[in-house]
Amino acid sequence: MKEFDLVVVGGGPAGYVAAIRAAQLKMSVALVEKRATLGGTCLNVGCIPSKALLDSSEHYENALKNFAEHGISAKDIKIDAAQMVKRKDKVVAEVTAGVDFLMKKNKIERIWGIASLISTTEIEVVPVDNKAKDAQKQTLKAKRIILATGSIPVELPTVPIDGKVIVTSDHALSLAKVPEHLIVIGAGVIGLELGSVWRRLGAKVSVVEFLPRLFGNADRQMANLAQRLYEQQGMQFFFEHKVEKAEVKGKKAVVTVKDANGTVKALEGDVVLCAVGRKPYLEGLGLEKAGVKLTERGRIAVDFHSYKTNIPNIFALGDVIEGPMLAHKAMEEAVACVEIMVGQAGHVNYSTIPSIVYTHPEVAWVGMGEEELKEKGIEYSVGRSFFKSNGRAKAMQENDGQLKLLSDKKTDRLLGATIVGARASELIAELTLAMEFGASAEDIARTCHAHPTLSEIIKDAAENSGGWAIHQ
């Protein structure tokens, strides 16, 4: 029986980052993953492949609609969906190979198999492929165990997945051709991003959402702005609509929906994407055998100061515990958890975890929106700026968008920020850092921002918060 200081179950962002940090801190580490490649959902069938397709589809739409204004003639522009998917697969292969290299570099024992707890200190690993060389069941003994098995798509019983006509996000990353009409069930990040990919390539996209708005508790005014821009692009939304059922009829799918008034209607499309969320993947993990407790919502219960479960030497991170299912949140938890194990001061500030939607325009936010501030009774100031006033945005032909800063009315401390516009995913980092350091809106306003850059939009909003915006 092999013994380790730490065994990590799951090779996604939480798992592989925890393994690397533990190895850096001189622990002997094994990482167990059932996929043939590391990186979990994010690198294999989530964040990375979706961004590859988003970039490809954005290039196509630019060539089709925007090149002429730049003086670029492009004729006979065609889509090769198979090549787009092939490039996406290449990007995924390169990124996952990079994580595998990091395992070897840090002398982490990488074990391909399915892990199950058989006690509080022992893990049984069953080979995924019994025909593989040296495939045999083995037991690992560990002083500490981290559970980071990630999440899987939620499936609705009334929406039977066949992988061809009715699909999950996994399938929607590899469609063989552009759908004529894509019906997306769920207006979350996954549904909007994959809907954007196929809309740019020519599909009609209809989005059915049970809730009355986009982006949950994000700033409502900014969410409404994003919705208007999506609708201008041709995306159709059915808010406050419940999906009664989806069924395949011939080569088409029919989705029956009911609105808030009880009116029933049928939507017909050739592909239906079920993107109603994700749930922790805990199947076969042996939690009961080890005595690990769950929350009422079916996630592993942990102490968020140490990430310990009710079993002191078993920890859990990422999508299997409470909180947003975000790769960057999981990575932060991984570093903090391992550092706390060795007596360091690991810490995650959950109020500065940014959220991003990689549509076009991108949407990003951190901290609180106006509705949450009002609910908490916090008096606040608003600073606002517009992409259309920014020279770099004009040069990039990116006039659509807005940035909003919210700061404490008494102290001027930054409490929240939302960006709808080009490169929002990159711009939000400055505001996240500002919040982490407790910066005020005036701190940002008086920080020199290079010209011409999109980052000046942040400075403009901060100046606007103080009532002295120069370029607005």
C-alpha positions as a Markdown table, in Angstrom:
| # | Residue | x | y | z |
|---|---|---|---|---|
| 1 | Met | 0.0 | 0.0 | 0.0 |
| 2 | Lys | 1.4 | 3.4 | -1.0 |
| 3 | Glu | 1.4 | 6.1 | 1.6 |
| 4 | Phe | 1.2 | 9.9 | 0.9 |
| 5 | Asp | 1.0 | 13.1 | 3.0 |
| 6 | Leu | -1.9 | 14.1 | 0.7 |
| 7 | Val | -4.1 | 12.4 | -1.8 |
| 8 | Val | -6.2 | 14.7 | -4.0 |
| 9 | Val | -9.3 | 13.2 | -5.6 |
| 10 | Gly | -10.1 | 15.1 | -8.8 |
| 11 | Gly | -7.8 | 16.7 | -11.4 |
| 12 | Gly | -9.8 | 19.9 | -12.1 |
| 13 | Pro | -8.8 | 23.4 | -11.2 |
| 14 | Ala | -9.3 | 22.8 | -7.4 |
| 15 | Gly | -7.5 | 19.4 | -7.5 |
| 16 | Tyr | -4.5 | 20.1 | -9.6 |
| 17 | Val | -3.8 | 23.5 | -8.0 |
| 18 | Ala | -4.0 | 21.9 | -4.5 |
| 19 | Ala | -1.6 | 19.1 | -5.6 |
| 20 | Ile | 0.9 | 21.6 | -7.0 |
| 21 | Arg | 0.8 | 23.9 | -3.9 |
| 22 | Ala | 1.2 | 20.9 | -1.6 |
| 23 | Ala | 4.2 | 19.6 | -3.5 |
| 24 | Gln | 5.7 | 23.1 | -3.4 |
| 25 | Leu | 5.3 | 22.9 | 0.4 |
| 26 | Lys | 7.2 | 19.6 | 0.5 |
| 27 | Met | 4.4 | 17.2 | 0.9 |
| 28 | Ser | 4.3 | 13.8 | -0.9 |
| 29 | Val | 1.3 | 14.0 | -3.2 |
| 30 | Ala | -0.9 | 11.7 | -5.3 |
| 31 | Leu | -3.6 | 13.0 | -7.6 |
| 32 | Val | -6.4 | 10.6 | -8.7 |
| 33 | Glu | -8.4 | 11.5 | -11.8 |
| 34 | Lys | -10.8 | 9.3 | -13.8 |
| 35 | Arg | -10.4 | 11.3 | -17.1 |
| 36 | Ala | -7.5 | 10.4 | -19.3 |
| 37 | Thr | -6.5 | 14.1 | -19.3 |
| 38 | Leu | -6.2 | 16.5 | -16.4 |
| 39 | Gly | -8.0 | 19.8 | -16.0 |
| 40 | Gly | -11.5 | 18.6 | -15.2 |
| 41 | Thr | -14.6 | 20.1 | -16.8 |
| 42 | Cys | -13.0 | 23.6 | -17.1 |
| 43 | Leu | -10.1 | 22.6 | -19.4 |
| 44 | Asn | -11.7 | 19.6 | -21.1 |
| 45 | Val | -15.4 | 20.5 | -21.8 |
| 46 | Gly | -15.9 | 23.9 | -20.2 |
| 47 | Cys | -14.0 | 27.2 | -19.9 |
| 48 | Ile | -11.2 | 26.5 | -22.4 |
| 49 | Pro | -13.0 | 24.8 | -25.3 |
| 50 | Ser | -15.9 | 27.3 | -25.1 |
| 51 | Lys | -13.5 | 30.3 | -25.3 |
| 52 | Ala | -11.8 | 28.7 | -28.3 |
| 53 | Leu | -15.1 | 28.5 | -30.1 |
| 54 | Leu | -16.1 | 31.9 | -29.0 |
| 55 | Asp | -12.9 | 33.4 | -30.5 |
| 56 | Ser | -13.4 | 31.5 | -33.7 |
| 57 | Ser | -17.0 | 32.6 | -34.1 |
| 58 | Glu | -16.1 | 36.2 | -33.3 |
| 59 | His | -13.5 | 36.1 | -36.1 |
| 60 | Tyr | -16.1 | 34.9 | -38.5 |
| 61 | Glu | -18.7 | 37.5 | -37.5 |
| 62 | Asn | -16.1 | 40.3 | -37.8 |
| 63 | Ala | -15.1 | 39.1 | -41.2 |
| 64 | Leu | -18.8 | 39.0 | -42.2 |
| 65 | Lys | -19.9 | 42.3 | -40.8 |
| 66 | Asn | -17.0 | 44.6 | -39.8 |
| 67 | Phe | -14.0 | 44.0 | -42.1 |
| 68 | Ala | -15.4 | 46.3 | -44.9 |
| 69 | Glu | -15.4 | 49.3 | -42.6 |
| 70 | His | -11.7 | 48.7 | -41.9 |
| 71 | Gly | -11.0 | 48.7 | -45.6 |
| 72 | Ile | -10.5 | 44.9 | -45.7 |
| 73 | Ser | -12.2 | 43.0 | -48.6 |
| 74 | Ala | -13.1 | 39.5 | -47.8 |
| 75 | Lys | -15.2 | 37.5 | -50.3 |
| 76 | Asp | -16.8 | 34.1 | -50.2 |
| 77 | Ile | -16.5 | 33.8 | -46.4 |
| 78 | Lys | -17.6 | 30.3 | -45.3 |
| 79 | Ile | -17.8 | 28.3 | -42.1 |
| 80 | Asp | -16.0 | 25.1 | -41.7 |
| 81 | Ala | -17.5 | 23.9 | -38.4 |
| 82 | Ala | -15.4 | 20.8 | -38.4 |
| 83 | Gln | -12.2 | 22.8 | -38.5 |
| 84 | Met | -13.4 | 25.1 | -35.7 |
| 85 | Val | -14.0 | 22.1 | -33.6 |
| 86 | Lys | -10.7 | 20.6 | -34.6 |
| 87 | Arg | -8.9 | 23.8 | -33.5 |
| 88 | Lys | -10.8 | 23.8 | -30.2 |
| 89 | Asp | -9.7 | 20.2 | -29.6 |
| 90 | Lys | -6.1 | 21.2 | -30.3 |
| 91 | Val | -6.3 | 24.1 | -27.8 |
| 92 | Val | -7.7 | 21.7 | -25.2 |
| 93 | Ala | -5.0 | 19.1 | -25.9 |
| 94 | Glu | -2.2 | 21.7 | -25.4 |
| 95 | Val | -3.7 | 23.1 | -22.2 |
| 96 | Thr | -4.3 | 19.7 | -20.6 |
| 97 | Ala | -0.8 | 18.5 | -21.6 |
| 98 | Gly | 0.5 | 21.6 | -19.8 |
| 99 | Val | -1.1 | 20.5 | -16.6 |
| 100 | Asp | 0.3 | 17.0 | -17.0 |
| 101 | Phe | 3.7 | 18.5 | -17.4 |
| 102 | Leu | 3.2 | 20.4 | -14.1 |
| 103 | Met | 2.5 | 17.1 | -12.3 |
| 104 | Lys | 5.8 | 15.7 | -13.5 |
| 105 | Lys | 7.7 | 18.9 | -12.7 |
| 106 | Asn | 6.4 | 18.9 | -9.2 |
| 107 | Lys | 6.9 | 15.1 | -8.7 |
| 108 | Ile | 3.2 | 14.5 | -8.1 |
| 109 | Glu | 2.1 | 10.9 | -8.6 |
| 110 | Arg | -0.7 | 11.0 | -11.1 |
| 111 | Ile | -3.1 | 8.0 | -10.9 |
| 112 | Trp | -5.6 | 7.3 | -13.6 |
| 113 | Gly | -8.6 | 5.7 | -11.9 |
| 114 | Ile | -11.9 | 6.0 | -10.0 |
| 115 | Ala | -11.4 | 6.8 | -6.3 |
| 116 | Ser | -13.6 | 5.8 | -3.4 |
| 117 | Leu | -13.2 | 6.4 | 0.3 |
| 118 | Ile | -13.0 | 3.1 | 2.2 |
| 119 | Ser | -12.1 | 4.8 | 5.5 |
| 120 | Thr | -11.1 | 8.2 | 6.8 |
| 121 | Thr | -7.4 | 7.6 | 5.7 |
| 122 | Glu | -7.7 | 5.1 | 2.9 |
| 123 | Ile | -8.8 | 5.4 | -0.8 |
| 124 | Glu | -9.5 | 2.6 | -3.1 |
| 125 | Val | -8.7 | 3.3 | -6.8 |
| 126 | Val | -10.3 | 1.2 | -9.5 |
| 127 | Pro | -8.8 | 1.4 | -13.0 |
| 128 | Val | -10.9 | 3.1 | -15.6 |
| 129 | Asp | -9.6 | 0.8 | -18.3 |
| 130 | Asn | -9.0 | -2.8 | -17.1 |
| 131 | Lys | -7.1 | -3.6 | -20.3 |
| 132 | Ala | -4.6 | -0.8 | -19.8 |
| 133 | Lys | -1.0 | -1.8 | -18.9 |
| 134 | Asp | -0.5 | -2.4 | -15.2 |
| 135 | Ala | -4.2 | -1.8 | -14.6 |
| 136 | Gln | -5.0 | -3.0 | -11.2 |
| 137 | Lys | -7.1 | -2.0 | -8.2 |
| 138 | Gln | -5.0 | -0.4 | -5.5 |
| 139 | Thr | -5.4 | 1.2 | -2.1 |
| 140 | Leu | -3.7 | 4.5 | -1.1 |
| 141 | Lys | -3.1 | 5.6 | 2.5 |
| 142 | Ala | -3.1 | 9.3 | 3.2 |
| 143 | Lys | -2.5 | 11.6 | 6.2 |
| 144 | Arg | -4.8 | 14.1 | 4.5 |
| 145 | Ile | -7.4 | 13.8 | 1.7 |
| 146 | Ile | -8.8 | 16.6 | -0.5 |
| 147 | Leu | -12.1 | 15.9 | -2.3 |
| 148 | Ala | -12.3 | 18.0 | -5.5 |
| 149 | Thr | -14.4 | 16.0 | -7.9 |
| 150 | Gly | -16.1 | 19.0 | -9.5 |
| 151 | Ser | -19.6 | 19.0 | -11.1 |
| 152 | Ile | -21.7 | 17.7 | -13.9 |
| 153 | Pro | -24.6 | 19.2 | -15.9 |
| 154 | Val | -28.1 | 19.1 | -14.3 |
| 155 | Glu | -30.5 | 17.1 | -16.5 |
| 156 | Leu | -34.3 | 17.7 | -16.4 |
| 157 | Pro | -36.4 | 14.5 | -16.4 |
| 158 | Thr | -38.8 | 16.1 | -18.9 |
| 159 | Val | -35.8 | 17.0 | -21.3 |
| 160 | Pro | -34.3 | 13.6 | -22.2 |
| 161 | Ile | -30.7 | 14.0 | -23.5 |
| 162 | Asp | -29.8 | 12.1 | -26.6 |
| 163 | Gly | -26.6 | 13.9 | -27.4 |
| 164 | Lys | -27.7 | 14.7 | -30.9 |
| 165 | Val | -30.9 | 16.8 | -31.0 |
| 166 | Ile | -31.3 | 17.4 | -27.2 |
| 167 | Val | -27.8 | 18.0 | -25.8 |
| 168 | Thr | -25.8 | 19.3 | -22.8 |
| 169 | Ser | -23.0 | 21.8 | -23.0 |
| 170 | Asp | -20.5 | 18.9 | -23.5 |
| 171 | His | -22.2 | 18.0 | -26.8 |
| 172 | Ala | -22.8 | 21.6 | -27.8 |
| 173 | Leu | -19.0 | 22.2 | -28.0 |
| 174 | Ser | -18.8 | 19.6 | -30.8 |
| 175 | Leu | -21.8 | 20.1 | -33.1 |
| 176 | Ala | -21.1 | 18.8 | -36.6 |
| 177 | Lys | -22.9 | 21.7 | -38.3 |
| 178 | Val | -24.5 | 25.0 | -37.5 |
| 179 | Pro | -28.1 | 24.6 | -36.3 |
| 180 | Glu | -30.9 | 26.5 | -38.1 |
| 181 | His | -32.6 | 27.1 | -34.7 |
| 182 | Leu | -30.9 | 26.5 | -31.4 |
| 183 | Ile | -33.2 | 26.5 | -28.4 |
| 184 | Val | -31.3 | 27.1 | -25.1 |
| 185 | Ile | -33.0 | 26.1 | -21.9 |
| 186 | Gly | -31.4 | 28.3 | -19.2 |
| 187 | Ala | -30.1 | 31.8 | -19.5 |
| 188 | Gly | -27.0 | 31.3 | -17.4 |
| 189 | Val | -23.4 | 31.8 | -18.4 |
| 190 | Ile | -23.1 | 28.4 | -20.2 |
| 191 | Gly | -26.3 | 28.9 | -22.2 |
| 192 | Leu | -25.5 | 32.5 | -23.2 |
| 193 | Glu | -21.9 | 31.7 | -24.2 |
| 194 | Leu | -22.7 | 28.6 | -26.3 |
| 195 | Gly | -25.8 | 30.4 | -27.7 |
| 196 | Ser | -23.5 | 33.2 | -28.8 |
| 197 | Val | -21.2 | 30.9 | -30.6 |
| 198 | Trp | -23.8 | 29.3 | -32.8 |
| 199 | Arg | -25.7 | 32.6 | -33.3 |
| 200 | Arg | -22.6 | 34.2 | -34.7 |
| 201 | Leu | -22.2 | 31.3 | -37.1 |
| 202 | Gly | -25.8 | 31.8 | -38.4 |
| 203 | Ala | -28.2 | 30.0 | -36.1 |
| 204 | Lys | -31.4 | 31.5 | -34.8 |
| 205 | Val | -31.1 | 31.3 | -31.0 |
| 206 | Ser | -34.1 | 31.3 | -28.5 |
| 207 | Val | -33.4 | 31.3 | -24.8 |
| 208 | Val | -36.0 | 30.0 | -22.3 |
| 209 | Glu | -35.5 | 31.0 | -18.7 |
| 210 | Phe | -37.6 | 30.3 | -15.6 |
| 211 | Leu | -36.4 | 33.4 | -13.8 |
| 212 | Pro | -37.5 | 37.0 | -14.7 |
| 213 | Arg | -34.0 | 38.3 | -15.6 |
| 214 | Leu | -30.4 | 37.6 | -16.5 |
| 215 | Phe | -27.5 | 37.1 | -14.1 |
| 216 | Gly | -29.3 | 36.4 | -10.8 |
| 217 | Asn | -28.2 | 38.9 | -8.2 |
| 218 | Ala | -25.9 | 41.0 | -10.4 |
| 219 | Asp | -26.7 | 44.7 | -10.9 |
| 220 | Arg | -30.1 | 44.8 | -12.5 |
| 221 | Gln | -29.6 | 47.9 | -14.7 |
| 222 | Met | -26.4 | 46.5 | -16.1 |
| 223 | Ala | -28.0 | 43.1 | -16.7 |
| 224 | Asn | -30.8 | 44.8 | -18.6 |
| 225 | Leu | -28.2 | 46.6 | -20.7 |
| 226 | Ala | -26.6 | 43.3 | -21.6 |
| 227 | Gln | -30.0 | 41.8 | -22.5 |
| 228 | Arg | -30.8 | 44.7 | -24.8 |
| 229 | Leu | -27.5 | 44.3 | -26.6 |
| 230 | Tyr | -28.1 | 40.5 | -27.0 |
| 231 | Glu | -31.5 | 41.1 | -28.4 |
| 232 | Gln | -30.1 | 43.7 | -30.9 |
| 233 | Gln | -27.9 | 40.9 | -32.1 |
| 234 | Gly | -30.9 | 38.7 | -32.7 |
| 235 | Met | -31.1 | 36.5 | -29.6 |
| 236 | Gln | -34.7 | 35.9 | -28.4 |
| 237 | Phe | -35.5 | 35.5 | -24.7 |
| 238 | Phe | -38.5 | 33.9 | -23.1 |
| 239 | Phe | -38.3 | 34.9 | -19.4 |
| 240 | Glu | -40.5 | 33.5 | -16.7 |
| 241 | His | -41.2 | 30.5 | -18.9 |
| 242 | Lys | -41.2 | 27.0 | -17.5 |
| 243 | Val | -40.2 | 24.1 | -19.7 |
| 244 | Glu | -43.0 | 21.5 | -19.6 |
| 245 | Lys | -41.2 | 19.0 | -21.8 |
| 246 | Ala | -38.9 | 18.6 | -24.8 |
| 247 | Glu | -39.3 | 15.8 | -27.3 |
| 248 | Val | -37.7 | 14.7 | -30.6 |
| 249 | Lys | -40.0 | 14.6 | -33.6 |
| 250 | Gly | -38.2 | 13.3 | -36.6 |
| 251 | Lys | -35.1 | 15.4 | -37.1 |
| 252 | Lys | -36.6 | 18.3 | -35.0 |
| 253 | Ala | -37.2 | 18.9 | -31.4 |
| 254 | Val | -40.3 | 20.5 | -29.9 |
| 255 | Val | -40.0 | 22.3 | -26.5 |
| 256 | Thr | -43.3 | 23.0 | -24.8 |
| 257 | Val | -43.2 | 26.0 | -22.4 |
| 258 | Lys | -45.6 | 27.7 | -20.1 |
| 259 | Asp | -45.4 | 31.4 | -19.3 |
| 260 | Ala | -46.2 | 33.2 | -16.0 |
| 261 | Asn | -49.9 | 33.6 | -17.1 |
| 262 | Gly | -50.2 | 29.8 | -17.7 |
| 263 | Thr | -50.2 | 30.2 | -21.5 |
| 264 | Val | -48.6 | 27.2 | -23.2 |
| 265 | Lys | -46.7 | 27.4 | -26.5 |
| 266 | Ala | -44.4 | 25.1 | -28.5 |
| 267 | Leu | -41.0 | 26.1 | -29.8 |
| 268 | Glu | -39.5 | 24.0 | -32.6 |
| 269 | Gly | -35.8 | 23.8 | -33.3 |
| 270 | Asp | -33.2 | 21.4 | -34.6 |
| 271 | Val | -31.0 | 21.4 | -31.5 |
| 272 | Val | -32.0 | 22.0 | -27.9 |
| 273 | Leu | -29.3 | 22.8 | -25.4 |
| 274 | Cys | -30.2 | 22.0 | -21.8 |
| 275 | Ala | -28.1 | 24.4 | -19.7 |
| 276 | Val | -30.0 | 24.8 | -16.4 |
| 277 | Gly | -27.0 | 24.5 | -14.2 |
| 278 | Arg | -24.6 | 22.0 | -12.7 |
| 279 | Lys | -24.5 | 19.8 | -9.6 |
| 280 | Pro | -21.6 | 18.4 | -7.5 |
| 281 | Tyr | -20.3 | 15.1 | -8.8 |
| 282 | Leu | -20.2 | 12.8 | -5.7 |
| 283 | Glu | -21.3 | 9.5 | -7.3 |
| 284 | Gly | -19.3 | 6.5 | -5.9 |
| 285 | Leu | -17.1 | 8.7 | -3.8 |
| 286 | Gly | -17.8 | 6.7 | -0.6 |
| 287 | Leu | -18.8 | 9.7 | 1.5 |
| 288 | Glu | -21.1 | 7.6 | 3.7 |
| 289 | Lys | -18.4 | 5.0 | 4.4 |
| 290 | Ala | -16.0 | 7.7 | 5.7 |
| 291 | Gly | -18.8 | 9.5 | 7.5 |
| 292 | Val | -18.5 | 12.8 | 5.5 |
| 293 | Lys | -21.6 | 15.0 | 5.9 |
| 294 | Leu | -23.4 | 17.0 | 3.3 |
| 295 | Thr | -25.3 | 20.3 | 3.4 |
| 296 | Glu | -29.1 | 20.5 | 2.9 |
| 297 | Arg | -28.3 | 21.4 | -0.8 |
| 298 | Gly | -26.4 | 18.2 | -1.3 |
| 299 | Arg | -22.9 | 19.7 | -1.3 |
| 300 | Ile | -20.0 | 18.6 | 1.0 |
| 301 | Ala | -20.2 | 20.6 | 4.3 |
| 302 | Val | -16.9 | 22.3 | 5.2 |
| 303 | Asp | -15.5 | 24.9 | 7.6 |
| 304 | Phe | -14.7 | 27.8 | 5.3 |
| 305 | His | -11.8 | 28.9 | 7.4 |
| 306 | Ser | -9.9 | 25.6 | 6.9 |
| 307 | Tyr | -12.0 | 23.6 | 4.2 |
| 308 | Lys | -12.2 | 20.7 | 6.7 |
| 309 | Thr | -15.2 | 18.5 | 6.5 |
| 310 | Asn | -16.6 | 17.0 | 9.7 |
| 311 | Ile | -13.7 | 14.5 | 9.4 |
| 312 | Pro | -10.6 | 16.5 | 10.5 |
| 313 | Asn | -8.2 | 15.1 | 7.9 |
| 314 | Ile | -10.6 | 15.2 | 5.0 |
| 315 | Phe | -11.0 | 18.5 | 3.1 |
| 316 | Ala | -13.2 | 19.6 | 0.2 |
| 317 | Leu | -12.9 | 22.3 | -2.4 |
| 318 | Gly | -14.5 | 23.8 | -5.5 |
| 319 | Asp | -17.8 | 22.8 | -7.0 |
| 320 | Val | -18.5 | 20.1 | -4.4 |
| 321 | Ile | -18.9 | 22.8 | -1.6 |
| 322 | Glu | -21.1 | 25.8 | -1.3 |
| 323 | Gly | -20.5 | 28.9 | -3.4 |
| 324 | Pro | -20.4 | 29.8 | -7.1 |
| 325 | Met | -19.1 | 27.1 | -9.4 |
| 326 | Leu | -16.2 | 29.0 | -10.8 |
| 327 | Ala | -12.7 | 27.7 | -11.6 |
| 328 | His | -10.9 | 30.7 | -10.2 |
| 329 | Lys | -12.8 | 30.4 | -6.9 |
| 330 | Ala | -11.8 | 26.8 | -6.7 |
| 331 | Met | -8.1 | 27.6 | -7.4 |
| 332 | Glu | -8.1 | 30.2 | -4.6 |
| 333 | Glu | -9.6 | 27.7 | -2.2 |
| 334 | Ala | -7.0 | 25.1 | -3.2 |
| 335 | Val | -4.1 | 27.4 | -2.4 |
| 336 | Ala | -5.6 | 28.6 | 0.9 |
| 337 | Cys | -6.6 | 25.1 | 2.0 |
| 338 | Val | -3.1 | 23.6 | 1.5 |
| 339 | Glu | -1.3 | 26.6 | 3.1 |
| 340 | Ile | -3.6 | 26.4 | 6.2 |
| 341 | Met | -2.6 | 22.7 | 6.5 |
| 342 | Val | 1.0 | 23.7 | 7.1 |
| 343 | Gly | 0.2 | 26.5 | 9.4 |
| 344 | Gln | 0.3 | 29.4 | 6.9 |
| 345 | Ala | -2.3 | 32.1 | 6.7 |
| 346 | Gly | -4.2 | 31.0 | 3.6 |
| 347 | His | -7.4 | 33.0 | 3.0 |
| 348 | Val | -10.1 | 33.5 | 0.4 |
| 349 | Asn | -12.0 | 36.8 | 0.2 |
| 350 | Tyr | -15.4 | 35.7 | -1.2 |
| 351 | Ser | -16.6 | 39.3 | -1.7 |
| 352 | Thr | -13.9 | 39.8 | -4.4 |
| 353 | Ile | -14.6 | 36.8 | -6.6 |
| 354 | Pro | -15.3 | 38.2 | -10.1 |
| 355 | Ser | -18.0 | 36.7 | -12.3 |
| 356 | Ile | -17.7 | 36.8 | -16.1 |
| 357 | Val | -19.8 | 36.1 | -19.1 |
| 358 | Tyr | -17.7 | 35.7 | -22.3 |
| 359 | Thr | -20.4 | 36.9 | -24.7 |
| 360 | His | -19.9 | 39.9 | -27.0 |
| 361 | Pro | -19.9 | 42.3 | -25.4 |
| 362 | Glu | -18.5 | 40.6 | -22.4 |
| 363 | Val | -20.1 | 41.1 | -19.0 |
| 364 | Ala | -18.1 | 41.1 | -15.7 |
| 365 | Trp | -18.9 | 42.1 | -12.2 |
| 366 | Val | -17.3 | 41.9 | -8.7 |
| 367 | Gly | -18.8 | 42.8 | -5.3 |
| 368 | Met | -22.3 | 44.1 | -4.8 |
| 369 | Gly | -24.9 | 45.5 | -7.2 |
| 370 | Glu | -27.3 | 48.4 | -6.5 |
| 371 | Glu | -30.1 | 46.0 | -5.4 |
| 372 | Glu | -28.0 | 44.2 | -2.8 |
| 373 | Leu | -26.7 | 47.5 | -1.4 |
| 374 | Lys | -30.2 | 48.8 | -1.0 |
| 375 | Glu | -31.3 | 45.6 | 0.6 |
| 376 | Lys | -28.4 | 45.9 | 3.1 |
| 377 | Gly | -29.3 | 49.6 | 3.8 |
| 378 | Ile | -25.9 | 50.8 | 2.6 |
| 379 | Glu | -25.7 | 54.4 | 1.2 |
| 380 | Tyr | -23.7 | 54.5 | -2.0 |
| 381 | Ser | -22.4 | 56.7 | -4.8 |
| 382 | Val | -22.5 | 55.7 | -8.5 |
| 383 | Gly | -19.7 | 56.4 | -11.0 |
| 384 | Arg | -20.5 | 55.6 | -14.6 |
| 385 | Ser | -18.6 | 55.8 | -17.9 |
| 386 | Phe | -19.4 | 54.8 | -21.5 |
| 387 | Phe | -17.3 | 52.9 | -24.0 |
| 388 | Lys | -18.5 | 55.2 | -26.8 |
| 389 | Ser | -16.5 | 58.1 | -25.2 |
| 390 | Asn | -13.3 | 56.2 | -25.2 |
| 391 | Gly | -10.8 | 56.7 | -28.0 |
| 392 | Arg | -9.4 | 53.2 | -28.0 |
| 393 | Ala | -13.0 | 51.7 | -28.0 |
| 394 | Lys | -13.8 | 53.8 | -31.1 |
| 395 | Ala | -10.6 | 52.6 | -32.8 |
| 396 | Met | -11.6 | 49.0 | -32.0 |
| 397 | Gln | -15.2 | 49.6 | -33.2 |
| 398 | Glu | -16.4 | 48.7 | -29.8 |
| 399 | Asn | -18.8 | 51.5 | -28.9 |
| 400 | Asp | -21.4 | 49.4 | -27.1 |
| 401 | Gly | -20.9 | 49.2 | -23.4 |
| 402 | Gln | -20.9 | 50.8 | -20.0 |
| 403 | Leu | -19.0 | 50.6 | -16.7 |
| 404 | Lys | -20.5 | 51.2 | -13.3 |
| 405 | Leu | -18.7 | 51.7 | -10.0 |
| 406 | Leu | -20.5 | 51.6 | -6.6 |
| 407 | Ser | -18.7 | 53.1 | -3.6 |
| 408 | Asp | -19.6 | 53.8 | 0.0 |
| 409 | Lys | -21.2 | 57.3 | 0.3 |
| 410 | Lys | -19.4 | 58.1 | 3.5 |
| 411 | Thr | -15.9 | 56.4 | 3.1 |
| 412 | Asp | -15.7 | 56.2 | -0.8 |
| 413 | Arg | -14.5 | 52.6 | -0.4 |
| 414 | Leu | -15.3 | 50.6 | -3.6 |
| 415 | Leu | -18.1 | 48.1 | -2.9 |
| 416 | Gly | -18.9 | 46.8 | -6.4 |
| 417 | Ala | -18.3 | 47.2 | -10.1 |
| 418 | Thr | -20.0 | 45.9 | -13.3 |
| 419 | Ile | -18.7 | 46.1 | -16.8 |
| 420 | Val | -20.7 | 45.4 | -20.0 |
| 421 | Gly | -18.3 | 45.9 | -23.0 |
| 422 | Ala | -15.3 | 44.8 | -24.8 |
| 423 | Arg | -12.5 | 43.1 | -22.8 |
| 424 | Ala | -14.6 | 43.3 | -19.6 |
| 425 | Ser | -13.0 | 40.0 | -18.5 |
| 426 | Glu | -9.6 | 41.7 | -18.4 |
| 427 | Leu | -10.7 | 45.1 | -17.1 |
| 428 | Ile | -12.4 | 43.6 | -14.1 |
| 429 | Ala | -9.0 | 42.5 | -12.7 |
| 430 | Glu | -8.1 | 46.1 | -11.8 |
| 431 | Leu | -11.3 | 46.6 | -9.9 |
| 432 | Thr | -11.0 | 43.3 | -8.1 |
| 433 | Leu | -7.5 | 44.2 | -7.0 |
| 434 | Ala | -8.8 | 47.7 | -5.9 |
| 435 | Met | -11.5 | 46.0 | -3.7 |
| 436 | Glu | -9.0 | 43.5 | -2.3 |
| 437 | Phe | -6.8 | 46.4 | -1.1 |
| 438 | Gly | -9.8 | 48.5 | 0.2 |
| 439 | Ala | -9.3 | 51.2 | -2.4 |
| 440 | Ser | -11.6 | 54.2 | -2.8 |
| 441 | Ala | -13.1 | 55.5 | -6.0 |
| 442 | Glu | -10.8 | 58.5 | -5.7 |
| 443 | Asp | -7.8 | 56.1 | -5.4 |
| 444 | Ile | -8.7 | 54.8 | -8.8 |
| 445 | Ala | -9.5 | 58.2 | -10.3 |
| 446 | Arg | -6.0 | 59.5 | -9.2 |
| 447 | Thr | -4.1 | 56.5 | -10.6 |
| 448 | Cys | -2.5 | 57.2 | -13.9 |
| 449 | His | -4.0 | 55.1 | -16.7 |
| 450 | Ala | -2.1 | 54.8 | -20.0 |
| 451 | His | -3.6 | 56.5 | -23.0 |
| 452 | Pro | -5.2 | 55.3 | -25.3 |
| 453 | Thr | -6.5 | 52.2 | -23.5 |
| 454 | Leu | -9.8 | 50.8 | -22.5 |
| 455 | Ser | -8.6 | 51.0 | -18.9 |
| 456 | Glu | -9.3 | 54.7 | -19.1 |
| 457 | Ile | -13.0 | 53.8 | -18.9 |
| 458 | Ile | -12.3 | 52.7 | -15.3 |
| 459 | Lys | -10.6 | 56.0 | -14.5 |
| 460 | Asp | -13.5 | 58.0 | -16.1 |
| 461 | Ala | -16.1 | 56.1 | -14.0 |
| 462 | Ala | -14.1 | 56.8 | -10.8 |
| 463 | Glu | -13.8 | 60.5 | -11.7 |
| 464 | Asn | -17.6 | 60.5 | -12.4 |
| 465 | Ser | -18.2 | 59.0 | -8.9 |
| 466 | Gly | -16.5 | 62.2 | -7.5 |
| 467 | Gly | -18.4 | 64.5 | -9.8 |
| 468 | Trp | -15.5 | 65.6 | -11.9 |
| 469 | Ala | -15.3 | 63.2 | -15.0 |
| 470 | Ile | -13.1 | 64.8 | -17.6 |
| 471 | His | -14.1 | 62.7 | -20.7 |
| 472 | Gln | -17.7 | 62.0 | -20.0 |
